[in-house]
């Protein structure tokens, strides 16, 4: 069990750092894009929100790939595609059970699931912040235009 923690916790920290980078980059790009538009159209707002979502999803996919690489390195799966499938199911906390880690490594799947649920939560929080910003600007611009 201790060995699994020594393997899984650094992977979790690496994924947390990757997610932090993806969040910082996506929010920076969002703020720069929104600041550059004086009157954002519904299409431009939809585009930037979709790009933020895709960027965060890509970050989550990269984390799944990192976990899959670890599982292949530990000889838990014969192919990367099989490991990636298991990793995706585990990261998303679906846990189908059609593929499982060997008994000595099963704690790693719990660590990945905890990592995944946290990262999807962070992605949801970022999207909530972006949507809140869009609504704030819309309400401000809408009521400001009516007052004039």
MIPAGU-373429 format. One record per residue: residue number from 0; residue in three letters; x, y, z of N, C-alpha, C in turn. Coordinates in Angstrom, 2 decimals. Example, Ala and Ser with C-alpha at 12.3 -4.5 7.8 and 13.67 -1.06 7.14 Angstrom:
residues 2
   num   residuo       npx       npy       npz      capx      capy      capz       cpx       cpy       cpz
     0       ALA     13.19     -5.69      7.80     12.30     -4.50      7.80     13.20     -3.30      7.80
     1       SER     12.85     -2.25      7.08     13.67     -1.06      7.14     12.90      0.03      7.87
//
This chain:
residues 148
   num   residuo       npx       npy       npz      capx      capy      capz       cpx       cpy       cpz
     0       UNK      0.82     -1.19      0.00      0.00      0.00      0.00      0.86      1.26      0.00
     1       UNK      1.92      1.28      0.80      2.79      2.44      0.86      3.45      2.70     -0.49
     2       UNK      3.85      1.64     -1.17      4.46      1.80     -2.49      3.47      2.44     -3.47
     3       UNK      2.21      2.03     -3.41      1.19      2.63     -4.28      1.02      4.12     -3.99
     4       UNK      1.06      4.50     -2.74      0.99      5.92     -2.38      2.20      6.68     -2.89
     5       UNK      3.37      6.06     -2.79      4.60      6.70     -3.28      4.61      6.84     -4.80
     6       UNK      3.87      6.00     -5.48      3.73      6.09     -6.94      2.58      7.03     -7.30
     7       UNK      1.44      6.87     -6.65      0.22      7.59     -7.02      0.18      9.05     -6.60
     8       UNK      0.72      9.37     -5.44      0.66     10.76     -4.98      1.48     11.72     -5.86
     9       UNK      2.70     11.35     -6.27      3.39     12.25     -7.21      2.64     12.42     -8.54
    10       UNK      1.99     11.35     -9.00      1.19     11.46    -10.23      0.03     12.42    -10.00
    11       UNK     -0.60     12.34     -8.85     -1.70     13.25     -8.52     -1.20     14.69     -8.47
    12       UNK     -0.06     14.91     -7.87      0.51     16.26     -7.80      0.83     16.77     -9.20
    13       UNK      1.39     15.92    -10.04      1.67     16.30    -11.43      0.38     16.70    -12.15
    14       UNK     -0.68     15.93    -11.94     -1.97     16.25    -12.57     -2.55     17.56    -12.02
    15       UNK     -2.38     17.80    -10.73     -2.85     19.06    -10.14     -2.11     20.24    -10.75
    16       UNK     -0.81     20.10    -10.93     -0.03     21.16    -11.55     -0.45     21.39    -13.00
    17       UNK     -0.67     20.30    -13.73     -1.13     20.41    -15.11     -2.48     21.12    -15.17
    18       UNK     -3.38     20.76    -14.28     -4.70     21.40    -14.26     -4.57     22.89    -13.92
    19       UNK     -3.69     23.22    -12.99     -3.48     24.62    -12.63     -2.98     25.42    -13.83
    20       UNK     -2.07     24.83    -14.60     -1.57     25.50    -15.80     -2.70     25.69    -16.81
    21       UNK     -3.50     24.64    -17.02     -4.60     24.73    -17.99     -5.63     25.77    -17.56
    22       UNK     -5.93     25.82    -16.27     -6.87     26.81    -15.76     -6.31     28.22    -15.97
    23       UNK     -5.05     28.41    -15.59     -4.44     29.74    -15.74     -4.42     30.18    -17.20
    24       UNK     -4.03     29.28    -18.08     -3.98     29.63    -19.50     -5.36     29.91    -20.07
    25       UNK     -6.33     29.09    -19.72     -7.67     29.29    -20.28     -8.31     30.56    -19.73
    26       UNK     -8.14     30.83    -18.44     -8.71     32.06    -17.89     -8.00     33.30    -18.42
    27       UNK     -6.70     33.22    -18.58     -5.96     34.35    -19.16     -6.46     34.64    -20.57
    28       UNK     -6.59     33.58    -21.36     -7.07     33.76    -22.74     -8.50     34.30    -22.75
    29       UNK     -9.33     33.80    -21.84    -10.70     34.29    -21.74    -10.73     35.78    -21.42
    30       UNK     -9.96     36.20    -20.42     -9.95     37.61    -20.01     -9.42     38.49    -21.13
    31       UNK     -8.34     38.07    -21.78     -7.79     38.85    -22.90     -8.81     38.99    -24.03
    32       UNK     -9.49     37.91    -24.34    -10.48     37.93    -25.42    -11.64     38.84    -25.06
    33       UNK    -12.17     38.68    -23.85    -13.32     39.50    -23.42    -12.93     40.97    -23.34
    34       UNK    -11.72     41.27    -22.88    -11.28     42.65    -22.74    -11.13     43.32    -24.11
    35       UNK    -10.76     42.53    -25.10    -10.55     43.07    -26.45    -11.84     43.34    -27.21
    36       UNK    -12.98     42.92    -26.69    -14.25     43.13    -27.37    -15.05     44.21    -26.67
    37       UNK    -15.42     45.24    -27.43    -16.25     46.28    -26.81    -17.71     45.83    -26.72
    38       UNK    -18.20     45.18    -27.73    -19.58     44.67    -27.76    -19.54     43.21    -28.22
    39       UNK    -19.34     42.28    -27.29    -19.29     40.88    -27.72    -20.63     40.40    -28.26
    40       UNK    -20.56     39.72    -29.39    -21.77     39.16    -29.99    -22.07     37.82    -29.33
    41       UNK    -23.29     37.32    -29.50    -23.58     35.98    -28.97    -22.64     34.92    -29.55
    42       UNK    -22.29     35.09    -30.81    -21.38     34.12    -31.45    -19.99     34.16    -30.85
    43       UNK    -19.46     35.36    -30.59    -18.11     35.45    -30.02    -18.10     34.96    -28.58
    44       UNK    -19.19     35.20    -27.85    -19.29     34.71    -26.48    -19.35     33.18    -26.47
    45       UNK    -20.14     32.63    -27.36    -20.24     31.17    -27.47    -18.89     30.57    -27.83
    46       UNK    -18.19     31.21    -28.76    -16.89     30.71    -29.19    -15.89     30.68    -28.04
    47       UNK    -15.78     31.76    -27.28    -14.78     31.80    -26.21    -15.15     30.80    -25.10
    48       UNK    -16.43     30.67    -24.78    -16.82     29.69    -23.77    -16.54     28.26    -24.24
    49       UNK    -16.80     27.99    -25.51    -16.52     26.67    -26.07    -15.02     26.38    -26.05
    50       UNK    -14.21     27.39    -26.36    -12.77     27.20    -26.34    -12.25     26.93    -24.93
    51       UNK    -12.79     27.64    -23.96    -12.39     27.40    -22.57    -12.75     25.96    -22.19
    52       UNK    -13.96     25.52    -22.53    -14.38     24.15    -22.21    -13.48     23.12    -22.89
    53       UNK    -13.19     23.34    -24.18    -12.35     22.39    -24.91    -10.94     22.34    -24.33
    54       UNK    -10.41     23.50    -23.95     -9.07     23.56    -23.38     -9.01     22.79    -22.06
    55       UNK    -10.01     22.98    -21.22    -10.05     22.27    -19.94    -10.26     20.77    -20.15
    56       UNK    -11.10     20.41    -21.11    -11.31     19.00    -21.42    -10.02     18.37    -21.94
    57       UNK     -9.29     19.10    -22.75     -8.01     18.62    -23.24     -7.05     18.39    -22.07
    58       UNK     -7.05     19.30    -21.12     -6.22     19.12    -19.92     -6.60     17.87    -19.15
    59       UNK     -7.88     17.62    -19.03     -8.34     16.39    -18.36     -7.91     15.15    -19.14
    60       UNK     -7.99     15.24    -20.46     -7.56     14.11    -21.30     -6.06     13.85    -21.14
    61       UNK     -5.27     14.92    -21.07     -3.83     14.76    -20.85     -3.55     14.04    -19.53
    62       UNK     -4.33     14.38    -18.51     -4.15     13.72    -17.22     -4.50     12.24    -17.31
    63       UNK     -5.56     11.92    -18.03     -5.90     10.51    -18.23     -4.77      9.78    -18.94
    64       UNK     -4.17     10.45    -19.91     -3.06      9.85    -20.66     -1.84      9.63    -19.76
    65       UNK     -1.59     10.57    -18.85     -0.48     10.39    -17.91     -0.70      9.16    -17.03
    66       UNK     -1.91      9.04    -16.50     -2.24      7.86    -15.68     -2.11      6.58    -16.52
    67       UNK     -2.59      6.63    -17.76     -2.49      5.45    -18.63     -1.04      5.07    -18.85
    68       UNK     -0.19      6.08    -19.07      1.23      5.82    -19.24      1.83      5.15    -18.01
    69       UNK      1.40      5.60    -16.84      1.87      4.98    -15.60      1.44      3.52    -15.54
    70       UNK      0.18      3.25    -15.89     -0.32      1.87    -15.84      0.43      0.96    -16.81
    71       UNK      0.77      1.48    -17.98      1.54      0.69    -18.95      2.95      0.46    -18.40
    72       UNK      3.55      1.51    -17.82      4.90      1.38    -17.25      4.93      0.35    -16.12
    73       UNK      3.83      0.22    -15.41      3.74     -0.76    -14.32      3.30     -2.14    -14.81
    74       UNK      3.17     -2.31    -16.14      2.74     -3.57    -16.76      1.35     -4.02    -16.31
    75       UNK      0.48     -3.06    -16.09     -0.90     -3.39    -15.71     -1.75     -3.70    -16.95
    76       UNK     -1.36     -3.14    -18.10     -2.12     -3.36    -19.34     -1.15     -3.64    -20.47
    77       UNK     -1.63     -4.37    -21.46     -0.79     -4.77    -22.58     -0.63     -3.66    -23.62
    78       UNK     -1.59     -2.75    -23.68     -1.51     -1.67    -24.67     -1.88     -0.34    -24.04
    79       UNK     -1.38      0.72    -24.67     -1.71      2.05    -24.18     -3.20      2.34    -24.36
    80       UNK     -3.78      1.88    -25.45     -5.21      2.14    -25.68     -6.07      1.49    -24.60
    81       UNK     -5.70      0.29    -24.20     -6.43     -0.39    -23.13     -6.26      0.37    -21.81
    82       UNK     -5.05      0.82    -21.54     -4.77      1.59    -20.32     -5.50      2.93    -20.35
    83       UNK     -5.57      3.55    -21.54     -6.26      4.83    -21.66     -7.76      4.67    -21.44
    84       UNK     -8.33      3.60    -21.96     -9.73      3.32    -21.71     -9.99      3.17    -20.20
    85       UNK     -9.18      2.34    -19.54     -9.33      2.14    -18.10     -9.17      3.48    -17.37
    86       UNK     -8.17      4.24    -17.77     -7.90      5.51    -17.12     -9.07      6.48    -17.29
    87       UNK     -9.63      6.55    -18.49    -10.78      7.43    -18.72    -11.98      7.05    -17.88
    88       UNK    -12.25      5.77    -17.81    -13.37      5.28    -17.01    -13.13      5.57    -15.52
    89       UNK    -11.91      5.41    -15.10    -11.57      5.64    -13.70    -11.55      7.12    -13.37
    90       UNK    -10.91      7.93    -14.21    -10.81      9.37    -14.01    -12.19     10.01    -13.92
    91       UNK    -13.11      9.53    -14.74    -14.49     10.05    -14.75    -15.35      9.42    -13.66
    92       UNK    -14.76      8.57    -12.86    -15.40      7.86    -11.75    -16.58      6.99    -12.19
    93       UNK    -16.52      6.47    -13.40    -17.56      5.55    -13.86    -17.35      4.16    -13.28
    94       UNK    -16.12      3.67    -13.31    -15.78      2.39    -12.71    -16.58      1.22    -13.26
    95       UNK    -16.53      1.01    -14.57    -17.30     -0.08    -15.17    -16.93     -1.44    -14.60
    96       UNK    -15.67     -1.68    -14.33    -15.24     -2.95    -13.77    -14.88     -4.00    -14.81
    97       UNK    -14.99     -3.65    -16.09    -14.62     -4.63    -17.12    -13.10     -4.79    -17.19
    98       UNK    -12.36     -3.77    -16.81    -10.91     -3.85    -16.66    -10.58     -3.38    -15.25
    99       UNK     -9.67     -4.07    -14.62     -9.25     -3.69    -13.27     -7.74     -3.84    -13.15
   100       UNK     -7.19     -3.13    -12.19     -5.77     -3.27    -11.89     -5.56     -4.54    -11.08
   101       UNK     -4.34     -5.03    -11.10     -4.02     -6.21    -10.28     -4.20     -5.85     -8.80
   102       UNK     -4.51     -6.82     -7.98     -4.76     -6.52     -6.55     -3.68     -5.67     -5.86
   103       UNK     -2.39     -5.89     -6.14     -1.41     -5.03     -5.46     -1.46     -3.56     -5.88
   104       UNK     -2.06     -3.27     -7.03     -2.08     -1.90     -7.56     -3.47     -1.23     -7.50
   105       UNK     -4.45     -1.88     -6.91     -5.81     -1.36     -6.95     -5.96      0.01     -6.28
   106       UNK     -5.14      0.33     -5.31     -5.22      1.64     -4.67     -4.97      2.77     -5.66
   107       UNK     -4.18      2.49     -6.71     -3.91      3.51     -7.73     -5.19      3.94     -8.44
   108       UNK     -6.12      3.02     -8.66     -7.37      3.42     -9.32     -8.19      4.34     -8.43
   109       UNK     -8.15      4.11     -7.13     -8.86      5.01     -6.21     -8.22      6.40     -6.21
   110       UNK     -6.90      6.44     -6.27     -6.21      7.74     -6.33     -6.54      8.47     -7.63
   111       UNK     -6.58      7.73     -8.74     -6.93      8.38    -10.00     -8.37      8.89     -9.98
   112       UNK     -9.28      8.11     -9.42    -10.67      8.54     -9.35    -10.80      9.81     -8.50
   113       UNK    -10.10      9.86     -7.37    -10.12     11.06     -6.54     -9.54     12.25     -7.30
   114       UNK     -8.47     12.01     -8.03     -7.87     13.04     -8.88     -8.87     13.52     -9.93
   115       UNK     -9.52     12.59    -10.58    -10.46     12.94    -11.65    -11.65     13.73    -11.16
   116       UNK    -12.25     13.31    -10.07    -13.43     14.03     -9.59    -13.06     15.44     -9.16
   117       UNK    -11.88     15.59     -8.59    -11.40     16.93     -8.21    -11.16     17.79     -9.45
   118       UNK    -10.55     17.22    -10.47    -10.23     17.99    -11.68    -11.49     18.36    -12.47
   119       UNK    -12.47     17.47    -12.52    -13.72     17.83    -13.18    -14.44     18.92    -12.38
   120       UNK    -14.30     18.88    -11.07    -14.87     19.94    -10.22    -14.20     21.27    -10.49
   121       UNK    -12.88     21.26    -10.64    -12.15     22.50    -10.95    -12.58     23.03    -12.31
   122       UNK    -12.71     22.14    -13.28    -13.15     22.55    -14.62    -14.55     23.16    -14.56
   123       UNK    -15.42     22.57    -13.77    -16.78     23.10    -13.61    -16.73     24.49    -12.96
   124       UNK    -15.88     24.66    -11.98    -15.76     25.96    -11.31    -15.26     27.04    -12.28
   125       UNK    -14.32     26.69    -13.13    -13.81     27.65    -14.12    -14.91     28.04    -15.09
   126       UNK    -15.66     27.07    -15.56    -16.76     27.38    -16.48    -17.84     28.21    -15.78
   127       UNK    -18.12     27.93    -14.53    -19.09     28.72    -13.78    -18.62     30.16    -13.66
   128       UNK    -17.34     30.35    -13.39    -16.78     31.70    -13.29    -16.89     32.43    -14.63
   129       UNK    -16.59     31.74    -15.72    -16.68     32.37    -17.05    -18.13     32.71    -17.39
   130       UNK    -19.05     31.80    -17.13    -20.47     32.08    -17.39    -20.97     33.22    -16.52
   131       UNK    -20.55     33.27    -15.28    -20.94     34.35    -14.38    -20.44     35.69    -14.92
   132       UNK    -19.22     35.69    -15.44    -18.67     36.92    -16.03    -19.47     37.35    -17.26
   133       UNK    -19.81     36.40    -18.09    -20.61     36.70    -19.29    -21.95     37.31    -18.87
   134       UNK    -22.62     36.69    -17.91    -23.92     37.20    -17.45    -23.79     38.58    -16.81
   135       UNK    -22.74     38.78    -16.03    -22.51     40.09    -15.40    -22.37     41.18    -16.46
   136       UNK    -21.57     40.90    -17.49    -21.38     41.89    -18.55    -22.66     42.10    -19.35
   137       UNK    -23.38     41.02    -19.60    -24.63     41.14    -20.35    -25.64     42.01    -19.59
   138       UNK    -25.82     41.73    -18.32    -26.78     42.50    -17.51    -26.35     43.96    -17.44
   139       UNK    -25.06     44.19    -17.19    -24.56     45.57    -17.11    -24.78     46.30    -18.44
   140       UNK    -24.42     45.68    -19.54    -24.58     46.33    -20.85    -26.04     46.49    -21.22
   141       UNK    -26.85     45.49    -20.90    -28.27     45.54    -21.23    -28.98     46.68    -20.48
   142       UNK    -28.74     46.76    -19.19    -29.39     47.81    -18.39    -28.77     49.17    -18.65
   143       UNK    -27.50     49.21    -18.97    -26.85     50.48    -19.29    -27.42     51.05    -20.59
   144       UNK    -27.67     50.17    -21.57    -28.25     50.59    -22.84    -29.67     51.08    -22.67
   145       UNK    -30.46     50.45    -21.79    -31.84     50.88    -21.55    -31.89     52.20    -20.81
   146       UNK    -30.90     52.46    -19.95    -30.88     53.71    -19.18    -30.56     54.90    -20.07
   147       UNK    -29.85     54.66    -21.17    -29.49     55.76    -22.06    -30.61     56.14    -22.95
//
